[in-house]
């Protein structure tokens, strides 16, 4: 599995040692669309679900202007897990998180990460891949549609306050 990233970027495998950074990236994702809300519960999500069976990757930007040599800074993340198709009963890959820092968007990084996720799912013989996206995140919805993703179900919520 190779990933085609723009020049100046590299892919790095993550590990359980990256828990704090994963929580930070999840916070960035949610706060972008829901500023000011408390997302402290995301640390518990990472603690519960990050494992050797839920791979994590980082895209790093190689900053040559950061002094001596090259400095790598994580600017994007992909976290995959497992789900069960409730109609067929089969296991498939589920995208827990795809995040690209705002200043690095529209360069093909998200598309490259989506292709990487699909390659990973195919390598383990999964027949489908799923994700959840907020309808207010129109750029992501557009990307997923361009890549052939279709709406299969609709999450509906009602506040009981």
JODAFEN-V673278 format. One record per backbone hydrogen bond with DSSP energy under -0.5 kcal/mol. CO is the residue of the C=O (numbers start at 1). NH is the residue of the N-H. E is the energy in kcal/mol with one decimal. If there is no record, write none. Layout:
# JODAFEN-V673278
co->[CO,CO]
nh->[NH,NH]
e->[E,E]
This chain:
# JODAFEN-V673278
co->[3,6,8,10,12,15,16,18,19,20,21,22,23,24,25,26,27,28,29,30,30,34,37,39,40,41,41,42,43,44,45,46,49,51,55,56,57,58,58,59,59,60,60,61,61,62,63,63,71,73,75,76,77,78,79,79,81,83,84,85,90,92,93,94,94,95,97,99,101,102,108,109,110,111,112,113,114,115,116,117,118,119,120,121,121,122,128,130,134,136,137,137,138,139,140,141,142,143,144,145]
nh->[5,9,62,60,58,18,19,22,23,24,25,26,27,28,29,30,31,32,33,33,34,37,39,42,43,44,45,46,47,48,49,50,51,54,80,14,78,12,60,75,76,10,62,63,73,64,66,71,63,61,101,59,99,57,96,97,94,92,86,89,85,83,130,81,96,132,79,77,104,105,112,113,114,115,116,117,118,119,120,121,122,123,124,124,126,125,93,95,137,138,140,141,142,143,144,145,146,147,149,148]
e->[-0.9,-1.4,-3.2,-3.2,-3.0,-2.1,-1.1,-2.6,-2.5,-2.1,-2.4,-2.4,-2.5,-2.4,-2.2,-2.3,-3.1,-1.4,-0.7,-0.8,-2.1,-1.4,-0.6,-1.8,-1.2,-0.6,-1.5,-2.3,-2.5,-2.3,-2.3,-2.5,-0.5,-1.5,-2.7,-3.7,-2.3,-2.8,-0.6,-3.1,-1.3,-2.2,-0.5,-1.1,-1.9,-0.9,-0.8,-1.9,-3.3,-2.9,-3.2,-2.2,-2.3,-2.7,-2.1,-1.7,-2.1,-2.6,-0.6,-3.1,-3.0,-2.4,-2.1,-2.7,-0.8,-0.6,-2.5,-2.6,-2.4,-1.4,-2.3,-2.4,-2.3,-2.3,-2.1,-2.5,-2.3,-2.5,-2.4,-2.4,-2.5,-2.3,-1.0,-0.6,-2.7,-2.1,-1.2,-2.9,-2.0,-1.3,-0.5,-2.2,-2.8,-2.1,-2.7,-2.3,-2.5,-1.7,-2.7,-1.7]
